[in-house]
Amino acid sequence: MFPFGRHEIATREMATRWAGDEVVYDVVERLRDTMERWREEDELRGGGEDDANAEEEEEDGDDEDDAAEEEEETGDVWDADALEAELAALALERASNDRDHRGRRRGAGDDGDGDGDAALMGWTEDDVEARIVHGTPFTEKKSTFQAHLVTGVTDPNLVDVVMSALRRDGKVARATHNIMAYRIKLPNGTHAADHDEDGESAAGGRLLRLLHVTDATDVCVVVTRWYGGIHLGPDRFKHINNAARDLLVACGVVKG
């Protein structure tokens, strides 16, 4: 993949930077970024054969985008305007229920500072459901997107509880896609991270990439998409990541 000794340069740099860590995902993404950067440099220099290879890679990339486009859901179609209005009403209802839930916890002896809630291990779905923060839904070309976030997730086993709690909402459970990614810092200093694309090909990996780039830790983020009948192509990845990033910023997990 790397002519002119570039392979040694790339691997030596990565080995120095991430020595001792399990970072398969980071290494693959770094290789991808490095290859794209060098390809652009070769094109600017008029790299002859490299230019031809670059053109082939670009064509392959276009084919991948076309394939991803074809994989967009074409089944159930949601009424975007009615859905967005209903989600907005649900957001108000959730906010009221969350306040009532916190009030009951304080009445039961909780000191209210939230520090005792940071360790989610052993929480029930009720506890997790009360902790989910729902982003503001928005619609692009009749597809509606909404992000959901749980912070303080300290064990990968809790991700299933988060998803179960989230799917208690019938609209979320019946949505076209629920794309999920989580990133948790383990006691040994490494990170546990994974994603679920839920049928939205390549979206989960990009969402996880966002968590890596922003260094978001101990979080599980889900972006729900209700398909509205119009293909968005690669733009859907931008909308999914923007929904997640806006909520991460709003919750103070990352800086805007």
N, C-alpha and C positions, 0 to 999 in steps of 0.2 A: 504493500500500500504506500510506503514512503520511499521514494527514490532518493539517491544522492546522500545517503547517510542520515536522512531525516528520522528514520525509525529509532535510531539510537538516541537522537536528541530528544524526541518526544517521550520515550519510555524512561530515560534517565531523569528528566525533569519531574515526571509524575511519581517515580519511585522515591525521589527525594522529598516531594511535597506530602505524600500520603503513606510514608513508611509505617508499617505495623497496623494499618486499618484495612477493614474489608470494604472496598469501595468499587465494586464492579460497575455499578451504575455510573458513578462519577468518572471512572476511567473511560468507559464507552462514550459518554457525552463529551469528555475532553478530547478524545481522539476524533470524534465527529467535528467538533469546532476547529481543531487544529487542521484537519484535512481541508475543510471549507476555506479557512484563512489562507492556507498555502496554495490552494487552487486559484483563489482570486489573485494572489501575488503572481502566479505563473501566467495567468491570463493577461495581466498588466504588462508583463515582460515579453509577451508574445512567445509562449513556450512551445510552439509547434505541436509535437505529439501530445504534450500535456494538455494543450488546448483542445485537441480532438477528444482526449479522455474526459476533459471537463464537460464538453458538449454531451458526451454519452451519459455522464453522471447527471447532468441537468435533465436530459430526457427521461432517465430513470426516475428522477425526483418527480417530474411531471406525471409519470405513470402512477407513482405511488399516491400523488394527490388525487388523480382520477379514480384510483381504486378506493381510496378513502371516501371520496365523494359518493361512489356507488354504494358504499356500505352504510350511508346514512339511512336511518329508519324511514320506511315509506308506508308503515302500517297506520296505527291510530294517529289521527290528526286532531290537535287541540284548538279550540277557539281562543286565540291569543288575548283578545280584549277582555272577554269574560273571565278567563283564567287569571290575568293580572289583577283584575278588580277583586276577585275572590281571594287571591293570595294576600293582597293588601289588607283585606278585612281579617283574614286569619292572623296576620302579623299583629294587629291590635289585640285580638283575642288572646294570642300567645303571651303578649306583654303583660296583660292583666292576670293571666293564670300564673305567670312566673312570679309576679309580685305577691300573689296569694300564697304560692308555694314557699317563697322565702319567709313570709310572715309566719306560716305554720312552723317552719324550722326554728325560727327565733323563739317562738312560743314554747317550743319543746326543749329549749335550753341551749340552742346554738348561740354563740356570742356574736354572730353576724359579721365577723371580720373576713370570712371566706377562706382563711388559711387552712382550716381543718378539712375543707372540701377539696384541696388540691390533689390529694391522693385518691384517685377514683377507684382503686382496687376494691372490689366487693360491692360496688354500687349496683343498684337495681336499674332496670330500664326507666322507672319513674324518676330516679335521681338524675340519670343521664339526660332524659328528655327535658327536664327543667334547666339543664345546663347548656343545651344547644342554643346557639345564637343564629338566627335566620337573617340572611341578607335581604336587601330590597330587590324584588324581582324586576326584571326588565325584558323587553321584547325586541327582537331584531328579525325582521322579515317573517313574522308570525311564529317564530320559535321563542319561547320564554325560558329564561335562565334565572336560577336562584341559588345562591351559595348558602351553605350551612357549616357552622364551625363549632368544635368542642376543643377547649384548651385544657391544659393540665393532664393530658392523657399520658400516663407513665408506664403503661404496660400494653404490649401489642394485643393481648387477649381481650382488652376492652373495646377494640375496634368493632368486633361483632356485636357487642352490646350497643354501641353507638348506632350502628346501622339498623339494628332491630328497633331501637327507640325512634329513630328517624322515620322508619317505614310505618310507624303507627299512624302517621298522617296518610290517609288514603290517597290524597292527590300525589304525594311523593311516591308512595308505593306503586302507583299506576303510571308514573311518569315514563317517558320513553327511555331515558337514561339517568342513572345516578352515579356519576363519576366520582371516585373516592381516592384520596391519597393521605397517608399519614407519615409522620416522622417523629421518632421518639429517641431521646438521649438515654442510653443505658448506663448503669452504674460504672461500667468499665471505661466510659468516655466515648465509646463508639455509638453509632446510631442504628436503630432498627427502622426500616422504611419500606413501604410497599404501596401498591395502588391497585384499583379495580376499575377497568374501563366500562364495564356494564354494557358492552355492545358498541360503545362509541370508540371505534378503532383509533389508537394512538393518543387519545385524549388523556387517559390516566397517567401515562408516562410523562406527558408535558406538564400535568398538574403536579406530579411529584418533583419534576425538575424545578418548578416554581418554588416549592418548599426548600429545596437545596439552595437555590440561588439567593433566596431571602433569608436563609439560615433560620427558618421557622422551626421551633423545637417543641416537642410534647403537644402536638396538635393533630387533629383529624379533621380534614376539610372535605366536604362533599358538594358537588355542583349538580343540581338537578336541571335536566333539559326536557321541556315539553315540546315535541316537534310539531310545527305548524303547517307542514305541507310544502315548504319551499326549501330546496337544498341550499345550504350556506357554503359548502365547500370548505376550504381550509380556514375561512373566517370564523368558523364555529370554535376552533381551538382558541382563538384570540378572545372570544366572548366568554368562554369557560374560564380561562385563566384570569381575565379581568374581573369577573364576578368573584373569584376566590381572593384575588389580591386586594380588591376593595374592602372585603370583609376582614381580611387579616389586618389591614391598616386601621379600619374602624375600631377593631377590638384591641389595638395597640400591640399586636404580636410582631408586626414589622413596621418600619417607618415608611411614610408615604413618599 
